[in-house]
Amino acid sequence: MLSLLAAAETVSTAAAPLVSGITSLQLNAGAIAPEGAVLLAMLACLLVDLAGEKAAARWVPLFSYLGLGSALVLLALQWDAAPLEPSFLGSFLADNLAIAFRAVVAASTLVSLLISWRYVERAGTPVGEYASILLAATLGAMLLCGSTDLVSIFVSLETLSVASYLLSGYMKRDARSSEAALKYLLVGSAAAAVFLYGASLLYGLTGGSTSLEAVGIALQTSASPVAALALVFVLATVAFKIAAVPFHQWTPDVYEGSPTPVVAFLSVGSKAAGFALALRILVGCFEPFEAQWKLLFTVLAILSMVLGNVVALAQTSMKRMLAYSSIGQAGFVMIGLV
């Protein structure tokens, strides 16, 4: 008994610094109150969809508008709020950068839903199911804008990506929609694997931490070739999300095969989350490699602007022309980021 008590006392003594560290880092759950409003709206849409198509057609638009409208109001209340503290043990930060991009994502979803109801009604697909998947993609994109940890970034990225795959292939009877979803899934899975490998390299460089702050400190002290390789992998993932050349191959097919309201969300909300991720990682972590990532981004931007605008001239499909136009405009935004 005495030995057990001594062992318990040893464990409690060793765990005391960890408990005090966790206590000092507050959860600050109020920082994700806008995401909570979107999540509640998504759950409400799923529950109403179980009651039947008539009830869903009546209540799903109302719940969607309430959730997204509440999220925008809560984001406005968070602007310049003091004091600014990280949430969920440092994995989320609701700073003004995150608030601005989260507002863009929520507003793009609201506009997409406004043009979706007639489209979904004519297609004969369940309204609640469609709205729930779109709100899930919105939730992932909003969380991605404020994530400050490699694990939370990956979870948010996959939440957005999986929902986007489902939305792009939502017209199951259309062969082009199924082809678009398959291409998007294959390229997106490869990009996720590349990001995971780059994140594992960064995890090793920090000595066992996934925080972006710890990654930035580690890269300042040791700018090794492994860190440069991790930069290339992270840049590839960012370029995929914003559809920059040469990671743009999925964009024309997905834009052509996906429903028009889905294209509206992918061209605004998904890309906004991708640029938020680029700012958070490149500017916040890879400061020792600033010249390198700016050079790479400049090259990608020039290629995107030239190829996107030139190839758009030869298109006969409106959606494919807009897809290449979005690739060119991603290049313009990348120049601004540089």
C-alpha positions as a Markdown table, in Angstrom:
| # | Residue | x | y | z |
|---|---|---|---|---|
| 1 | Met | 0.0 | 0.0 | 0.0 |
| 2 | Leu | 2.8 | 2.4 | 0.9 |
| 3 | Ser | 4.5 | 1.7 | -2.4 |
| 4 | Leu | 1.3 | 2.4 | -4.3 |
| 5 | Leu | 0.9 | 5.7 | -2.5 |
| 6 | Ala | 4.4 | 6.6 | -3.2 |
| 7 | Ala | 4.0 | 5.8 | -6.9 |
| 8 | Ala | 0.8 | 7.8 | -7.0 |
| 9 | Glu | 2.5 | 10.8 | -5.4 |
| 10 | Thr | 5.3 | 10.6 | -7.9 |
| 11 | Val | 2.9 | 10.5 | -10.9 |
| 12 | Ser | 0.9 | 13.5 | -9.5 |
| 13 | Thr | 4.1 | 15.4 | -8.9 |
| 14 | Ala | 5.3 | 14.7 | -12.5 |
| 15 | Ala | 1.9 | 15.6 | -13.9 |
| 16 | Ala | 1.6 | 18.9 | -12.0 |
| 17 | Pro | 3.5 | 21.0 | -14.6 |
| 18 | Leu | 1.4 | 19.5 | -17.4 |
| 19 | Val | -1.8 | 20.3 | -15.6 |
| 20 | Ser | -0.8 | 23.8 | -14.8 |
| 21 | Gly | 0.3 | 24.3 | -18.5 |
| 22 | Ile | -3.0 | 23.1 | -19.7 |
| 23 | Thr | -4.9 | 25.3 | -17.2 |
| 24 | Ser | -2.9 | 28.4 | -18.3 |
| 25 | Leu | -3.9 | 27.8 | -21.9 |
| 26 | Gln | -7.6 | 28.4 | -21.7 |
| 27 | Leu | -10.0 | 26.7 | -24.1 |
| 28 | Asn | -11.7 | 30.0 | -25.1 |
| 29 | Ala | -14.6 | 28.1 | -26.7 |
| 30 | Gly | -16.3 | 31.5 | -27.5 |
| 31 | Ala | -13.7 | 32.0 | -30.3 |
| 32 | Ile | -15.5 | 29.4 | -32.4 |
| 33 | Ala | -19.0 | 30.6 | -31.7 |
| 34 | Pro | -19.6 | 31.4 | -35.4 |
| 35 | Glu | -18.6 | 27.9 | -36.3 |
| 36 | Gly | -20.9 | 26.6 | -33.6 |
| 37 | Ala | -23.8 | 28.5 | -35.2 |
| 38 | Val | -23.0 | 26.9 | -38.6 |
| 39 | Leu | -22.7 | 23.4 | -36.9 |
| 40 | Leu | -26.1 | 23.8 | -35.2 |
| 41 | Ala | -27.7 | 24.9 | -38.6 |
| 42 | Met | -26.1 | 21.8 | -40.2 |
| 43 | Leu | -27.5 | 19.4 | -37.5 |
| 44 | Ala | -30.9 | 21.1 | -37.7 |
| 45 | Cys | -31.0 | 20.6 | -41.5 |
| 46 | Leu | -30.2 | 16.9 | -41.1 |
| 47 | Leu | -32.9 | 16.4 | -38.5 |
| 48 | Val | -35.5 | 18.3 | -40.5 |
| 49 | Asp | -34.6 | 16.2 | -43.6 |
| 50 | Leu | -35.6 | 13.1 | -41.7 |
| 51 | Ala | -39.1 | 14.5 | -41.3 |
| 52 | Gly | -39.7 | 14.4 | -45.1 |
| 53 | Glu | -39.1 | 16.4 | -48.2 |
| 54 | Lys | -42.0 | 18.8 | -47.6 |
| 55 | Ala | -40.8 | 19.8 | -44.1 |
| 56 | Ala | -37.2 | 20.0 | -45.4 |
| 57 | Ala | -38.2 | 22.3 | -48.3 |
| 58 | Arg | -39.9 | 24.6 | -45.8 |
| 59 | Trp | -37.5 | 24.7 | -42.9 |
| 60 | Val | -34.0 | 24.0 | -44.3 |
| 61 | Pro | -33.6 | 27.4 | -46.0 |
| 62 | Leu | -34.6 | 29.2 | -42.8 |
| 63 | Phe | -32.2 | 27.2 | -40.6 |
| 64 | Ser | -29.4 | 27.8 | -43.1 |
| 65 | Tyr | -30.0 | 31.5 | -43.2 |
| 66 | Leu | -30.2 | 31.7 | -39.4 |
| 67 | Gly | -27.0 | 29.8 | -39.0 |
| 68 | Leu | -25.0 | 31.7 | -41.5 |
| 69 | Gly | -26.5 | 35.1 | -40.5 |
| 70 | Ser | -25.7 | 34.4 | -36.8 |
| 71 | Ala | -22.1 | 33.4 | -37.8 |
| 72 | Leu | -21.6 | 36.7 | -39.6 |
| 73 | Val | -23.0 | 38.7 | -36.7 |
| 74 | Leu | -20.8 | 36.8 | -34.2 |
| 75 | Leu | -17.8 | 37.4 | -36.5 |
| 76 | Ala | -18.5 | 41.2 | -36.5 |
| 77 | Leu | -18.7 | 41.2 | -32.7 |
| 78 | Gln | -15.3 | 39.4 | -32.6 |
| 79 | Trp | -13.5 | 42.1 | -34.7 |
| 80 | Asp | -10.8 | 43.9 | -32.7 |
| 81 | Ala | -11.9 | 42.1 | -29.5 |
| 82 | Ala | -9.4 | 42.2 | -26.7 |
| 83 | Pro | -7.6 | 40.4 | -25.2 |
| 84 | Leu | -6.6 | 38.2 | -28.1 |
| 85 | Glu | -5.8 | 34.7 | -26.8 |
| 86 | Pro | -5.4 | 31.4 | -28.5 |
| 87 | Ser | -8.1 | 28.8 | -28.2 |
| 88 | Phe | -8.2 | 25.0 | -27.7 |
| 89 | Leu | -4.7 | 24.8 | -26.3 |
| 90 | Gly | -3.2 | 27.0 | -29.0 |
| 91 | Ser | -4.7 | 25.2 | -32.0 |
| 92 | Phe | -7.0 | 28.1 | -33.1 |
| 93 | Leu | -6.6 | 31.9 | -33.2 |
| 94 | Ala | -9.5 | 34.2 | -33.8 |
| 95 | Asp | -7.5 | 37.2 | -34.9 |
| 96 | Asn | -8.7 | 39.8 | -37.5 |
| 97 | Leu | -7.1 | 37.9 | -40.3 |
| 98 | Ala | -9.1 | 34.8 | -39.5 |
| 99 | Ile | -12.3 | 36.8 | -38.9 |
| 100 | Ala | -12.0 | 38.5 | -42.3 |
| 101 | Phe | -11.5 | 35.2 | -44.2 |
| 102 | Arg | -14.2 | 33.4 | -42.1 |
| 103 | Ala | -16.6 | 36.1 | -43.0 |
| 104 | Val | -15.8 | 35.7 | -46.7 |
| 105 | Val | -16.4 | 32.0 | -46.5 |
| 106 | Ala | -19.7 | 32.4 | -44.7 |
| 107 | Ala | -20.9 | 35.1 | -47.1 |
| 108 | Ser | -20.0 | 33.0 | -50.1 |
| 109 | Thr | -22.0 | 30.1 | -48.7 |
| 110 | Leu | -25.0 | 32.3 | -48.1 |
| 111 | Val | -24.9 | 33.5 | -51.7 |
| 112 | Ser | -24.5 | 30.0 | -53.0 |
| 113 | Leu | -27.5 | 28.8 | -51.0 |
| 114 | Leu | -29.6 | 31.7 | -52.4 |
| 115 | Ile | -29.1 | 30.3 | -55.9 |
| 116 | Ser | -29.3 | 26.7 | -54.9 |
| 117 | Trp | -32.9 | 26.1 | -54.0 |
| 118 | Arg | -34.4 | 26.2 | -57.5 |
| 119 | Tyr | -31.5 | 24.2 | -58.8 |
| 120 | Val | -31.9 | 21.4 | -56.1 |
| 121 | Glu | -35.7 | 21.4 | -56.6 |
| 122 | Arg | -35.4 | 20.9 | -60.4 |
| 123 | Ala | -32.7 | 18.2 | -59.9 |
| 124 | Gly | -35.0 | 16.3 | -57.5 |
| 125 | Thr | -32.4 | 15.8 | -54.8 |
| 126 | Pro | -33.0 | 16.1 | -51.0 |
| 127 | Val | -32.7 | 19.7 | -49.9 |
| 128 | Gly | -31.6 | 18.9 | -46.4 |
| 129 | Glu | -28.8 | 16.6 | -47.5 |
| 130 | Tyr | -27.4 | 19.2 | -50.0 |
| 131 | Ala | -27.5 | 22.0 | -47.4 |
| 132 | Ser | -25.9 | 19.9 | -44.7 |
| 133 | Ile | -23.0 | 19.0 | -47.0 |
| 134 | Leu | -22.5 | 22.6 | -48.0 |
| 135 | Leu | -22.6 | 23.7 | -44.4 |
| 136 | Ala | -20.0 | 21.0 | -43.5 |
| 137 | Ala | -17.7 | 22.4 | -46.2 |
| 138 | Thr | -18.3 | 25.9 | -44.8 |
| 139 | Leu | -17.4 | 24.7 | -41.3 |
| 140 | Gly | -14.2 | 23.1 | -42.4 |
| 141 | Ala | -13.2 | 26.2 | -44.4 |
| 142 | Met | -13.9 | 28.5 | -41.5 |
| 143 | Leu | -11.9 | 26.4 | -39.0 |
| 144 | Leu | -9.1 | 26.3 | -41.6 |
| 145 | Cys | -8.9 | 30.1 | -41.6 |
| 146 | Gly | -8.0 | 30.2 | -37.9 |
| 147 | Ser | -6.1 | 27.0 | -37.3 |
| 148 | Thr | -2.7 | 27.5 | -35.8 |
| 149 | Asp | -1.7 | 23.8 | -35.3 |
| 150 | Leu | -0.7 | 21.2 | -38.0 |
| 151 | Val | -3.3 | 18.7 | -36.7 |
| 152 | Ser | -6.2 | 21.2 | -36.7 |
| 153 | Ile | -5.1 | 22.4 | -40.1 |
| 154 | Phe | -5.2 | 18.9 | -41.5 |
| 155 | Val | -8.6 | 18.0 | -39.9 |
| 156 | Ser | -10.1 | 21.3 | -41.2 |
| 157 | Leu | -8.6 | 20.8 | -44.6 |
| 158 | Glu | -10.0 | 17.2 | -44.9 |
| 159 | Thr | -13.4 | 18.4 | -43.6 |
| 160 | Leu | -13.5 | 20.9 | -46.4 |
| 161 | Ser | -12.1 | 18.6 | -49.0 |
| 162 | Val | -14.4 | 15.6 | -48.3 |
| 163 | Ala | -17.5 | 17.8 | -48.4 |
| 164 | Ser | -16.3 | 19.4 | -51.6 |
| 165 | Tyr | -15.8 | 15.9 | -53.2 |
| 166 | Leu | -19.4 | 15.1 | -52.3 |
| 167 | Leu | -20.7 | 18.4 | -53.7 |
| 168 | Ser | -18.8 | 18.1 | -57.0 |
| 169 | Gly | -20.3 | 14.7 | -57.6 |
| 170 | Tyr | -23.8 | 15.5 | -56.3 |
| 171 | Met | -25.5 | 15.1 | -59.7 |
| 172 | Lys | -25.1 | 11.3 | -59.6 |
| 173 | Arg | -27.0 | 10.7 | -62.9 |
| 174 | Asp | -24.6 | 13.0 | -64.8 |
| 175 | Ala | -21.5 | 11.3 | -66.1 |
| 176 | Arg | -19.5 | 14.5 | -66.1 |
| 177 | Ser | -20.3 | 15.1 | -62.4 |
| 178 | Ser | -19.1 | 11.7 | -61.4 |
| 179 | Glu | -15.9 | 12.2 | -63.5 |
| 180 | Ala | -15.4 | 15.5 | -61.8 |
| 181 | Ala | -15.8 | 14.0 | -58.3 |
| 182 | Leu | -13.4 | 11.2 | -59.1 |
| 183 | Lys | -10.7 | 13.5 | -60.5 |
| 184 | Tyr | -11.1 | 15.9 | -57.5 |
| 185 | Leu | -10.9 | 13.0 | -55.1 |
| 186 | Leu | -7.7 | 11.5 | -56.6 |
| 187 | Val | -5.9 | 14.9 | -56.9 |
| 188 | Gly | -7.1 | 16.0 | -53.4 |
| 189 | Ser | -6.0 | 12.7 | -51.8 |
| 190 | Ala | -2.5 | 13.1 | -53.3 |
| 191 | Ala | -2.4 | 16.7 | -52.0 |
| 192 | Ala | -3.4 | 15.6 | -48.5 |
| 193 | Ala | -0.7 | 12.9 | -48.5 |
| 194 | Val | 1.9 | 15.5 | -49.6 |
| 195 | Phe | 0.8 | 17.9 | -46.8 |
| 196 | Leu | 1.0 | 15.1 | -44.2 |
| 197 | Tyr | 4.5 | 14.2 | -45.3 |
| 198 | Gly | 5.5 | 17.9 | -45.1 |
| 199 | Ala | 3.8 | 18.2 | -41.6 |
| 200 | Ser | 5.7 | 15.1 | -40.4 |
| 201 | Leu | 9.0 | 16.7 | -41.4 |
| 202 | Leu | 8.0 | 19.9 | -39.5 |
| 203 | Tyr | 7.0 | 17.8 | -36.5 |
| 204 | Gly | 10.4 | 16.2 | -36.5 |
| 205 | Leu | 12.2 | 19.6 | -36.8 |
| 206 | Thr | 10.4 | 21.0 | -33.8 |
| 207 | Gly | 11.3 | 17.9 | -31.7 |
| 208 | Gly | 7.7 | 16.8 | -31.2 |
| 209 | Ser | 5.4 | 19.8 | -31.5 |
| 210 | Thr | 2.7 | 20.5 | -34.0 |
| 211 | Ser | 2.1 | 24.2 | -33.1 |
| 212 | Leu | 2.9 | 26.7 | -35.9 |
| 213 | Glu | 4.5 | 29.0 | -33.4 |
| 214 | Ala | 6.9 | 26.2 | -32.4 |
| 215 | Val | 7.5 | 25.4 | -36.0 |
| 216 | Gly | 8.5 | 29.0 | -36.7 |
| 217 | Ile | 10.9 | 29.1 | -33.8 |
| 218 | Ala | 12.5 | 25.8 | -34.8 |
| 219 | Leu | 13.0 | 27.0 | -38.4 |
| 220 | Gln | 14.6 | 30.3 | -37.2 |
| 221 | Thr | 17.2 | 28.3 | -35.2 |
| 222 | Ser | 17.9 | 25.6 | -37.8 |
| 223 | Ala | 17.1 | 26.3 | -41.5 |
| 224 | Ser | 18.1 | 22.9 | -42.9 |
| 225 | Pro | 17.5 | 21.3 | -46.3 |
| 226 | Val | 14.7 | 19.2 | -44.6 |
| 227 | Ala | 12.9 | 22.4 | -43.8 |
| 228 | Ala | 13.2 | 23.5 | -47.4 |
| 229 | Leu | 11.7 | 20.2 | -48.5 |
| 230 | Ala | 8.8 | 20.7 | -46.1 |
| 231 | Leu | 8.3 | 24.1 | -47.6 |
| 232 | Val | 8.0 | 22.6 | -51.0 |
| 233 | Phe | 5.4 | 20.1 | -49.8 |
| 234 | Val | 3.4 | 22.8 | -48.0 |
| 235 | Leu | 3.5 | 25.0 | -51.0 |
| 236 | Ala | 2.2 | 22.2 | -53.2 |
| 237 | Thr | -0.8 | 21.8 | -50.9 |
| 238 | Val | -1.5 | 25.5 | -50.9 |
| 239 | Ala | -1.2 | 25.7 | -54.7 |
| 240 | Phe | -3.7 | 22.8 | -55.0 |
| 241 | Lys | -6.3 | 24.5 | -52.8 |
| 242 | Ile | -6.1 | 27.8 | -54.7 |
| 243 | Ala | -5.8 | 26.1 | -58.1 |
| 244 | Ala | -2.5 | 27.5 | -59.1 |
| 245 | Val | -0.5 | 26.2 | -62.1 |
| 246 | Pro | 0.7 | 23.4 | -62.3 |
| 247 | Phe | -1.7 | 22.1 | -59.6 |
| 248 | His | -4.8 | 23.3 | -61.6 |
| 249 | Gln | -5.7 | 20.2 | -63.6 |
| 250 | Trp | -8.7 | 19.4 | -61.5 |
| 251 | Thr | -10.3 | 22.8 | -61.8 |
| 252 | Pro | -11.8 | 22.8 | -65.4 |
| 253 | Asp | -13.3 | 19.4 | -65.1 |
| 254 | Val | -14.7 | 20.0 | -61.6 |
| 255 | Tyr | -16.2 | 23.4 | -62.6 |
| 256 | Glu | -17.8 | 21.9 | -65.7 |
| 257 | Gly | -19.2 | 18.8 | -64.0 |
| 258 | Ser | -20.3 | 20.3 | -60.7 |
| 259 | Pro | -23.7 | 22.0 | -60.1 |
| 260 | Thr | -23.5 | 25.8 | -60.6 |
| 261 | Pro | -24.1 | 26.7 | -56.9 |
| 262 | Val | -21.3 | 24.4 | -55.9 |
| 263 | Val | -19.0 | 26.1 | -58.4 |
| 264 | Ala | -19.9 | 29.4 | -56.8 |
| 265 | Phe | -18.8 | 28.1 | -53.4 |
| 266 | Leu | -15.6 | 26.4 | -54.6 |
| 267 | Ser | -14.5 | 29.5 | -56.5 |
| 268 | Val | -14.8 | 31.8 | -53.5 |
| 269 | Gly | -15.1 | 30.0 | -50.2 |
| 270 | Ser | -12.7 | 27.2 | -50.8 |
| 271 | Lys | -10.0 | 29.5 | -52.3 |
| 272 | Ala | -10.4 | 32.0 | -49.5 |
| 273 | Ala | -9.6 | 29.3 | -47.0 |
| 274 | Gly | -6.6 | 28.3 | -49.2 |
| 275 | Phe | -5.2 | 31.8 | -49.1 |
| 276 | Ala | -5.8 | 32.1 | -45.4 |
| 277 | Leu | -3.8 | 28.9 | -45.0 |
| 278 | Ala | -1.0 | 30.3 | -47.2 |
| 279 | Leu | -0.8 | 33.5 | -45.1 |
| 280 | Arg | -0.9 | 31.6 | -41.8 |
| 281 | Ile | 1.9 | 29.1 | -42.7 |
| 282 | Leu | 4.2 | 31.0 | -45.1 |
| 283 | Val | 4.2 | 34.3 | -43.4 |
| 284 | Gly | 4.0 | 32.9 | -39.8 |
| 285 | Cys | 6.4 | 29.9 | -40.0 |
| 286 | Phe | 8.7 | 30.1 | -43.0 |
| 287 | Glu | 10.2 | 33.5 | -42.3 |
| 288 | Pro | 13.8 | 32.2 | -42.7 |
| 289 | Phe | 12.8 | 31.0 | -46.2 |
| 290 | Glu | 11.0 | 34.2 | -47.1 |
| 291 | Ala | 13.1 | 34.8 | -50.2 |
| 292 | Gln | 12.6 | 31.2 | -51.4 |
| 293 | Trp | 8.8 | 31.0 | -50.9 |
| 294 | Lys | 8.3 | 34.5 | -52.5 |
| 295 | Leu | 10.3 | 33.4 | -55.5 |
| 296 | Leu | 8.3 | 30.2 | -55.9 |
| 297 | Phe | 5.0 | 32.0 | -55.4 |
| 298 | Thr | 6.1 | 34.6 | -58.0 |
| 299 | Val | 6.8 | 31.9 | -60.5 |
| 300 | Leu | 3.5 | 30.1 | -59.8 |
| 301 | Ala | 1.7 | 33.4 | -60.0 |
| 302 | Ile | 3.1 | 34.3 | -63.4 |
| 303 | Leu | 2.4 | 30.8 | -64.8 |
| 304 | Ser | -1.2 | 31.0 | -63.4 |
| 305 | Met | -1.9 | 34.4 | -64.9 |
| 306 | Val | -0.4 | 33.5 | -68.3 |
| 307 | Leu | -1.8 | 30.0 | -68.7 |
| 308 | Gly | -5.2 | 30.8 | -67.1 |
| 309 | Asn | -6.0 | 33.8 | -69.3 |
| 310 | Val | -4.5 | 32.4 | -72.5 |
| 311 | Val | -6.2 | 29.0 | -72.3 |
| 312 | Ala | -9.5 | 30.6 | -71.4 |
| 313 | Leu | -9.6 | 32.3 | -74.8 |
| 314 | Ala | -9.9 | 28.9 | -76.6 |
| 315 | Gln | -12.7 | 27.5 | -74.5 |
| 316 | Thr | -16.2 | 26.9 | -75.9 |
| 317 | Ser | -17.8 | 25.9 | -72.6 |
| 318 | Met | -18.8 | 28.8 | -70.3 |
| 319 | Lys | -17.9 | 26.9 | -67.1 |
| 320 | Arg | -14.5 | 25.8 | -68.4 |
| 321 | Met | -13.7 | 29.4 | -69.5 |
| 322 | Leu | -14.6 | 30.6 | -66.0 |
| 323 | Ala | -12.5 | 27.9 | -64.5 |
| 324 | Tyr | -9.4 | 29.1 | -66.4 |
| 325 | Ser | -10.3 | 32.6 | -65.5 |
| 326 | Ser | -10.3 | 31.7 | -61.8 |
| 327 | Ile | -6.9 | 30.2 | -62.3 |
| 328 | Gly | -5.6 | 33.4 | -63.8 |
| 329 | Gln | -7.2 | 35.5 | -61.0 |
| 330 | Ala | -5.6 | 33.2 | -58.4 |
| 331 | Gly | -2.3 | 34.3 | -59.9 |
| 332 | Phe | -3.2 | 38.0 | -59.4 |
| 333 | Val | -4.0 | 37.3 | -55.7 |
| 334 | Met | -0.7 | 35.4 | -55.3 |
| 335 | Ile | 1.2 | 38.5 | -56.6 |
| 336 | Gly | -0.6 | 40.5 | -53.9 |
| 337 | Leu | 0.4 | 38.0 | -51.3 |
| 338 | Val | 4.0 | 38.1 | -52.3 |
